[in-house]
Every structure is written in structure tokens, then in C-alpha cells.
Amino acid sequence: MKSAVVCAAALLAVGVPVAAQAQDRSPQSVVLVRAGNLFDSQTGRMVGPRDILIRGGRIAEVGQGLSVPDGAEILNLSRCSVLPGLIDGHTHVLVEQAQGEGLSDVAARDHGVVGDVRRALSASSRAVDYLEAGFTTVRDLGNSGRFLDLQLAAAIGEGVIRGPRVYGSGPGLAPQGGQLEPLPADPHHLVAGEYRIISGVDDARVAVREAVAAGARVIKVYPEATPQRTRLSVAELEAIVSEARRHGIPVAAHATSDAAIREAVEAGVTSIEHAYDISDDTLQLMAEKGVWLVPTDPSLDMAIEFTSTWPQRPPPEEIERHLQVGRDRLMRAHRAGVPIALGSDLYMPYGPGRGAGSRATLDGYVEAGLTPAQALQTATWEAGRMLGDDGLGVVRSRAWADLIAVEGDPTLSLAPLRDAHFVMKGGRVEVSDEGRCSG
């Protein structure tokens, strides 16, 4: 199952540093980090200077004036704010769709021309981009061929290539046609190459077990598969959620219409992705059941960048009007008490890069009306809870040693996130410009 990524990693050895070259601190070492100001992601506030003791890949202790253990390395970040590593809860690392290109065309290109190895090469580069932007964990939700996301996750986990911790789903569980445009003929089996088509309740349970056996850490399901008109039955959806729960796996549901969203929420999914058209009643149901909303709306700057190559470029005020619908939905969810987790859903070319796109999506949340601190919580505390790992998105004892450091106070403005001076993932230093942070 790992052959494509391992092959790709070998080809990457010259162009993209492998873990042994890029990470000069072993995760088994003892490190004491002196933070000038620490973001408490659970409460959403800065709590002042703190010392963070790290043993191996986990945080052992957080406090003030901690003594230095024998042989420990000291990392002086006393002039910087330290946050948990950021989490993007909706990515597609293995695919890129050009403006105006249909998903069927993308699938034909990826399967018939590009192939698995070149897809893995491109994904490896994107993975580094996420990591160096401060995103130490991503949840990858399909459009990744036949489990290429899980192969990428394994290669990163084994230290073959650099990248964030990947929570992958494998092919999304979908009704007939998947999410591709209607294909009267599919001689090259493009739908089967990107989706796991569900045919009945028993098959739905089998599909979940197939994904879990392959290493999936989340199940991606399509109650509806826009632009297709096909829908999963309520019984199929309930079977998927029930089987995933038996295996302790969260379920992320792609749902854009209120009817499909409500069916997914009533079935017990963990998160709703997109939710472009959702009623206040359904939002209230999500709040009652503790179902996360993952709004995948761009910021104004992102939207302007996306439209910069259009033959007739819309003026900024027109773009603002278009974005306001998503902003209103996000704030209706927030006021209803729906937990919100960051998801960029970036799969189109974006000049500043994938990691910058994830950061810019947070800017969009602030433009909608969240405070910078609340936006940060969507990419730390809330996203970690959504993934089902209480060691993610938080700086406390026994949590993963995932840290980033920036100048300034990111709870006042998210601008400092644009230049992460220090990134640590699982106790390994991935980006280090300590001179900018040391006293």
C-alpha cells in the first residue's frame, strides 16, 4: 500500500528535504521551551509567560519557572507568542483543480496522464507547505485516488518525507456517480478511482470496514454528491455512522442542502462540511447534538486572488456581496452554539500556497464576525476535539508537542500568523528562527 509514496519520496530526495535532513532534534530528547506568551486554546486567551517541558513527542509539563532537567535543551522563545500547532480540518492534498475545470476532467487527468507517483510528488510538496505555515495536522477528505492520502500519511508518519500529521479518509463513501459530473459512459472507471460507491445498507457497513482496514482515521460520506443529483438513503447513512462508531472513527459529511444536512445530523455524523444552505432549525439541531460545522469559505483576499485571472474580473464590492452569504451562515451557527472547526477545502491553484490558504481562511472567519481568538480556537481546540484526539490543538500535559511561535499577540490580530518563526511537530523542530524570538 505504500509503494507509490515511497517511490515518490525517493525521487523527492534532491528537491524536498527528507525528515532526517530537515529535523535535527530527535523527538526522544528532553526540551524546555520558554514561551514569552502562551495561547490557552481552551479558553481562547493569552495567559502570559510559560515554560513547556517536552519529553519525546509529548508535553510533560506546562508551568512557570520550571527547573531545567539534566541534559535538557533550552529553546528560548521569550519574545514570541506560542500557540498549539494549527489544524486544517478539510484539505485535499492529492488533488488540484484548475479554474473552470470539471472534476471529471481532473479525474481523467490524474488517472490517465499524471498517475499515482506524480500525484504523490505534488502532494509531498504541498504537505511541506502546510507544515512550514504552522499547520502540524490536517484532515484530508477524499479526492485522493485509491487511498493515496493514507499512503502519504504513512510516509510522513515514518519520517520518509516532511509534512503535517494526516488524518485521511480514503475514497469518500458516495451514491452512484460520486461527485463527478454525470458520465453517460465511464470506460476508464473514473468514478471508482476516486469514490467508494455505496449499494445498500450491508455494503455501507462493508465500505466503512474497508476504509478502517486501510488505515482511515475519519470516514468521509456524501449524503448528497453535488453536482450529482444522487443521494444516499437514510438507512445507508445510518449504517455508515453506526459502523464507524463501532470502530471509534468520526464521520465527516459533505452536505450542502438543508435536507441532506438534517438527515446527516440526525444520523449522528461528527461534522458537516460546507452547509451552504442551512436553516436555523437545523443549526439548532447541530448545536444540541454537538455536531461541528466546517465552513469552507475564503477570505476576501483569497477570493480576489481566485478571480484575478478571470476575463471579466468582478469588482471587490461584488465579491464582498457573494461572500456575505457564507459569512452570515457562519455567524448564525456561532450564535446558535454550533462548534466550528477550520476547513480551507483548498484544491484550486493559489499563488501564496496551500498553507497560506489555510491561514487566509481564518482571516475569512474574522471578516465574518469571529474575534481573532475565536478564529484561532477553530484551528486548535475545536479542530482537535472534532478529530477525536484530546492531545491535538492544545498545550498541556500529555498533549502532542506541536507548537508554533509568532511575534505579537495573535488574539488581537491574526497578522502574526503570516510569519511563523518556529514550528515543532511531535517534538521535532521543523522551522526555526529562534533569533527572532529569543530575549
Disulfide bonds with the S-S distance in Angstrom:
Cys80-Cys437 1.99
